[in-house]
Amino acid sequence: MPETTPAAADQAATQQPQVRIPLILEDIVSVAAMALLALITFANVVVRYLTDTSFAWTEEFSIFLLVVVTLTAGSTAFVRSQHIRIEFLADAGSHKRQHMLARIATLCSVLFFLALTILSARMVYDEYTWGDTSPAIGVPTWWYSIWVPVLSLVITLRLSGMLHRLMRSPT
C-alpha cells in the first residue's frame, strides 16, 4: 500500500464527492447560521457590558442556530467522509471488508436519521397541537423545532444517496 503524504491527504480532503444536489447549499446555510450566531452573541455581550441587561431572545435563537449548524454541517460531513468514526476498525483489513463496513455504517446511519425525522416530526406536531410557546419571546416553539425533522430528512436523503453509491460500486 502506498504511503499517503500530507499533500495527498489535503488534496483528497478538498475533492468534492459526486452528488446530484450540490453540497454548497448546506455549506451556505452553515456559514450564514454561524455568522448570525456570532453577530447576535457579540451584540448581546456588548449590550450586557454597557447596560447590565441582556437581550432575552438571544439564548433561544442561539440554540436554534446551533441546531441548524449541527445538522447542515453533519449532512456535508457524512458525504465528504469527515464524520466521526473509529478509523482503527473502518480502515483496517482488506478493501472488501472496508467496503462492507462502510455499507453497514451507512445503513445504520440512514435508519437512525429516518427515526429521528419521524420522531421529531411527531414532537413538532405535538408542539403545534398543544400551542407551546417559547419562554423568552412567546413565539410558537414549533417555529424552532420544525427544522429538526426537515434537516434530518435532508441527512437521510444524503445518506441514502451514499448507500446507493456504495451498493452499486464493486467491492
N, C-alpha and C positions, 0 to 999 in steps of 0.2 A: 504494500500500500504506500503510495507516495506521501511524503511529508507535506503538511499544509503550512505555508508561510503566512505570516500576519497579513501581508498584502493580498494573498489569495483569499484569506478568510474575510477581509474587508470587502473585496470585490464580490464574493458570494453573498455577503450580507446586504449589499446595496442592490443586487439584482431583484427586479420585480417579478413575482410569480405570474404565470399566465392565468388571468381571471377575466370573466366577461364584464363584470361591473368594476370599474377602476377603484383601487384602494384609496385613491386620493380623496374620495368622498368622506370616508371615515377619518382620514388624516385632517381634513379641513375642519370637521366638527370637533375633533380632539383639540386642535390648536386654538380654535375660537373659544371653546369652553375653558381651556386653561388660561387664555388671555383675559377673558371676562372674570374668571375666578381671581386672578392676580389683581385686577383692577378694583374689584369690589372689596377685596380683603385689604388692599392698600388704602382705599378710601375710608374704610371702617377704622383702620388703625390711626389715620390722620385725624379723623373726626373725634375719636376717643381720646387722643392725646391733647387736642386743642379744647375740647368741651367737657371731658369726663362723662360723656354719654356715647352710646353706640347705636348704629342702625339695627333695629330689631330683625329686619328681614334678611340680613346678610348670612346668618348661620343657615337658615332654611335653604336659601338659594345656593350657598356654597356646597351643601350636602348634595343637592340636586345636580350641580355641575360636576362634582366628583363622581357621582354615579354615571353620568353621561361619559365622562372621560374614561372611566374604567371600562365600560362596555364597548365604546368605539375603539379604544386602543387595544383592548383584548381581541376584538374582531380581526384587526390587522396583524396582531402578534401571532395569532393562530396561522393565518395564511402565509406569513413570512417565516414561519418556524422559529419565532423568537419567544415563544411561550415557555413557561417553566416546565421542565421535565427532568427526569433522572437520566442524565446522559450516560452514566455508567451502564445502565440497562438498555437504553434506547439505541446507543451507538455501538454496542458490543455485539460480537458474533458475526455470522455471515450476513450478506446483503439480503438474503431471503428472510432470515429471522428479523432483521431490522424492518423490512417491509411489512411483515406480518404484525409486528408490534405497533408500527405506525397505523395500520388499519384498525387494530383493536383499540388503540388510544383514541383515534379519531371517532370511531363508532361510539365509544363511551362518552366522549365529549358531546357528540350530536345528541345522544339520549339525555344527558344532563341538561343541556341548554333547551331542548324541547320541553322537558319537565319544568324548567324554570320559566319558560314562556307561558305554559299553561297555568301553572300555579300563580305566577304574578299577575296574569290576566284575571284570574279569579279574585285576587286581592284588590285589583283596581275596580272590578265590578262591585265588590262589597263596599269599597270606599265611596263609589258613586251612588250606590243604592242607599247607604246609610247617611250620606251627606256629611262625611267627615271634613273638617276644616283644619287648616294649619294653625298652630298656636300663636305665631307671631303676627302674621298678616291676615289670617282668616280666610284665605282662598281655599277652594276645594283641594284636598290632598291628592286626588286623582290627577290633577294637573301635573304634579311632580312624578307620581308613580306610573303613569301611563307609558313613560319612556322605558321602563324596565322590560315589560313584555315586548315592546316594539324592537328595542335593540337586542334583546335575547333572541328574537326571531331572526334578526339580521345575522347574528353569530351562528345560529342554527343553519341558516342557508349557506353561509360561507363555509362552515364545516361540512355540510352535505356536499358542496362542490368539491372540497378537498377529498372527501371519502370517495366520491365518484371518480376523480382523477386517480386516486390510489388503487381503486378496484380495476380500472382499465389498464393501468400500467403493468408491464410484465414484472415478475418477481426476480 
